[in-house]
């Protein structure tokens, strides 16, 4: 069987398309955050968007390495999410999308690649699934914290650092305006409190 006739070939193309779209969706969420003054929230989401773009690149590299440098067209029969909303809703939907990727999509892609004898591609899908699981955790945390007003509050004192000037303060809640440079609370570097073993 030629590579272009395998499920792995189709799955790499689907992974490339899905990760490319996820990266753009997250850029749009980050843009909405920037418009509302949540600079560091936007930066956190931009990092995840970059992760998705790198996943897309890896899938593209594997596809063209095995399928040829010039692939005119690959017809894909797949569904991709198209949704939006306010920041809290967008974050919740992003978490849902990440769950779908690691629970259903990439686990199946990894299994199919392994069955077709592509152990290295199976491993790639599994590694990406692990990252998507962490992305789900981050998006769930951000959505909940944003919605209930605890994005810049914590139950116990933690270190808050201004993303502009570097001023730092240990407190239960970040300042509204940086005492040093007068930057808004949206410039405070976000602390995502996950235990190391869960990441």
C-alpha positions in Angstrom: 0.0 0.0 0.0 1.3 3.5 -0.9 1.5 6.0 1.9 -1.1 8.2 0.2 -3.6 5.4 0.6 -3.2 5.0 4.4 -5.3 6.4 7.2 -2.1 7.9 8.6 -1.7 10.0 5.5 -5.3 11.4 5.9 -4.8 11.8 9.6 -1.6 13.9 9.2 -3.5 16.1 6.8 -6.5 16.4 9.2 -4.1 17.1 12.1 -2.4 19.8 10.0 -5.8 21.5 9.1 -7.1 21.2 12.7 -4.0 22.6 14.4 -3.8 25.4 11.9 -7.4 26.4 12.6 -6.9 26.0 16.4 -3.9 28.4 16.3 -6.0 31.0 14.4 -9.0 30.6 16.8 -6.7 31.2 19.8 -5.1 34.2 18.1 -8.7 35.7 17.8 -9.3 35.0 21.5 -6.0 36.7 22.4 -7.0 39.6 20.2 -10.2 40.0 22.1 -8.3 39.9 25.4 -5.9 42.6 24.2 -8.8 44.9 23.2 -10.2 44.6 26.8 -6.8 45.2 28.4 -5.9 41.7 29.5 -2.4 41.8 28.1 -1.0 38.8 30.0 -4.0 36.7 29.5 -3.6 37.4 25.7 0.1 36.5 26.0 -0.8 33.2 27.7 -3.2 32.3 24.9 -0.7 33.4 22.2 1.7 30.8 23.6 -0.9 28.1 23.2 -1.7 29.4 19.7 2.0 29.1 18.9 2.0 25.5 20.3 -0.8 24.6 17.9 1.1 26.1 14.9 4.2 24.0 15.8 2.0 20.9 15.9 0.6 21.8 12.5 4.2 22.2 11.2 5.2 18.8 12.6 2.3 17.1 10.9 3.1 18.9 7.6 6.7 17.8 7.8 5.8 14.2 8.3 3.2 14.3 5.6 5.5 15.8 3.0 8.5 13.6 4.1 6.5 10.5 3.3 4.0 11.7 0.8 6.2 13.9 -1.4 7.1 17.5 -1.3 4.4 18.4 -3.8 0.9 17.2 -2.9 -1.6 18.9 -5.2 -4.7 18.3 -3.0 -5.9 16.1 -0.2 -9.7 15.8 0.1 -10.6 15.7 3.8 -13.8 14.4 5.2 -13.6 15.9 8.7 -15.4 18.4 10.9 -13.8 21.4 12.4 -15.2 23.8 15.0 -16.3 27.3 14.1 -17.5 29.2 17.2 -16.9 32.4 19.1 -18.3 34.4 22.0 -17.2 36.6 24.8 -13.8 35.8 26.5 -15.2 33.4 29.1 -17.3 31.5 26.6 -14.4 31.4 24.1 -12.1 30.0 26.8 -14.6 27.3 27.7 -15.1 26.3 24.1 -11.3 26.2 23.6 -11.1 23.8 26.6 -13.8 21.6 25.0 -11.9 21.6 21.7 -8.7 20.5 23.4 -10.5 17.8 25.2 -11.9 16.5 21.9 -8.4 16.5 20.4 -6.7 14.5 23.1 -9.5 12.2 24.1 -10.9 11.2 20.8 -9.0 12.5 17.8 -5.3 12.0 18.5 -5.8 8.8 20.5 -7.5 7.3 17.5 -4.9 8.7 15.0 -2.1 7.2 17.2 -3.9 3.8 17.3 -4.4 3.8 13.5 -0.8 4.8 12.8 0.5 2.1 15.0 -1.7 -0.5 13.3 -0.3 0.6 9.9 3.2 0.3 11.2 4.1 4.0 11.6 5.3 3.8 15.2 7.1 7.2 15.0 3.9 8.9 13.8 1.9 7.1 16.4 4.3 8.5 19.0 4.0 12.0 17.5 0.2 11.9 17.8 0.5 10.7 21.4 2.9 13.5 22.3 0.6 16.1 20.8 -2.3 14.6 22.7 -0.4 15.1 25.9 0.1 18.8 25.2 -3.6 19.2 24.3 -4.5 17.7 27.6 -2.5 20.4 29.4 -4.0 23.0 27.1 -7.5 21.8 28.2 -6.4 22.2 31.9 -5.1 25.8 31.2 -8.2 26.9 29.3 -10.5 25.4 31.9 -8.6 27.3 34.7 -8.6 30.6 32.7 -12.3 30.3 31.9 -13.3 29.7 35.5 -10.9 32.3 36.9 -12.1 34.9 34.3 -15.7 34.2 34.9 -15.7 34.2 38.7 -13.3 37.1 39.0 -10.3 35.2 40.4 -7.9 35.7 37.5 -5.9 38.1 39.6 -6.9 36.7 43.1 -5.7 33.6 45.0 -6.8 31.9 48.2 -3.3 32.2 49.6 -0.5 34.7 49.0 1.4 34.2 45.8 4.0 36.3 43.9 2.5 38.8 41.4 4.9 40.4 39.0 4.2 43.4 36.7 4.8 42.4 33.1 5.9 45.9 32.2 8.4 47.0 34.9 9.0 43.8 36.9 7.7 45.1 40.2 6.8 42.1 42.4 4.5 41.7 45.4 3.3 38.7 47.4 -0.4 39.0 48.1 -3.8 37.3 47.9 -4.8 39.6 45.1 -2.9 41.5 42.4 -3.0 45.3 42.4 -5.4 47.2 40.2 -2.6 49.5 39.1 1.1 48.8 39.4 2.5 50.9 42.3 5.7 51.4 40.3 4.9 52.0 36.7 1.1 52.5 36.9 0.4 49.7 34.4 -3.1 48.2 34.6 -3.9 44.9 36.3 -4.0 43.3 32.8 -0.2 43.5 32.7 0.2 41.2 35.8 1.9 37.9 34.8 -0.6 35.1 35.3 0.0 32.3 37.7 -1.7 29.1 36.8 -1.8 27.0 40.0 -1.4 23.4 38.8 0.4 20.7 40.7 3.5 19.5 38.8 2.4 15.9 38.5 -0.9 17.0 36.7 1.0 18.8 34.0 
